[in-house]
Amino acid sequence: MDLLTDEEIAAALASLPGWKRTGDVITRSVELADFRAAMLFTGAVAYLAEDANHHPDIAIAWNRVTLTLSTHSAGGLTAADIALAGRIDALG
């Protein structure tokens, strides 16, 4: 899978509110009502990730879920990261 250019990443992030780039990854933190809601959200993200065969790093701190996306095998950001971020955003 080809790495995205800086311009492609910037353009993609313009349509993905809440996602921020740090080096070779994009991250988003979501604050939910409580721990249960955070776990349910994480389960939904896991379902999408398995379906896409593309897996984010996930950190859970009570009601906050932080997702980090990067294509490790490619060494940076690819279209797979942007596509999964969009699907995650569609969760609401």
N, C-alpha and C positions, 0 to 999 in steps of 0.2 A: 504494500500500500504506500502511495506517495505522500510525503510530508506536504502540508499546506504552506504556502508562502505567508509572510507577515501580513500582506495585503488581504489575502483570502481569509486569514484568521480574524483580522479586524472587521472585515465585512460580515462575516458570520456572527461574530459577537454582537454586532449592532442589532441583530434580530433575536438575540438570546439575552434578555434582561436578567441581571443577577449573576451571570457568569463572568468571571474575571480571569484574565490570563496572567500567569506568573511563569515566565520562562517557557518550558516545554509542556505545561499543563494548563487546563482550565479548571476552575473551581466554582462551586456555588454552595452557599449555606442556606438551609431552609429551617425556619423556626416554626414548630408545630405546637399544638395545644398542650401536649403532655408526652410522656414516654411512650404510651400505647400508640398514639398517633404517629410518633417518630418511627416506631417499629413497623407499623402498617405501611407507611410511606416507603421505608427501606425495603420491605417485602415486594412492593410494587416495582421499585427500581430494580431489584434483583430479577424479577420476572422479565422486565424489558431487556436487561443486560444479557440474560441467558438466551432470550429470543434473538438478540443481535449477535451473540457470541462475542461480546465486547464488554469487559467488566471494569467498572470504576473502583477506585479506592473509596471506602465509605468509613466515616468516623461518626459515631453517635455519642452525644453528650446530653443526656436526659431528653429534652425536647428539640434539640438542634441536630440536624443531620448535615454533614459536610461531604460533598461529593467531589472527587478529583478525577478528571479524565485525561488520558494520554494513551497513545498507542505505543506501548513499551517496545514491542518488536520492531517498530519503525524508528524509534528514537525521538518521538515528538508527536505533534498534533496532525491528525489525518481527518478525512471526511467522516470516518466512523465515529470519531469523538463528537463532531458537530451534529451528526445524525442522532446519536444517543442523547446528547444534551437536549435536542429538540423534542425527542420523545419523552424525556423526563419532564420537561416543562409542560407538556400536554397533560401531565397528571393533575395539574392544578396547583 
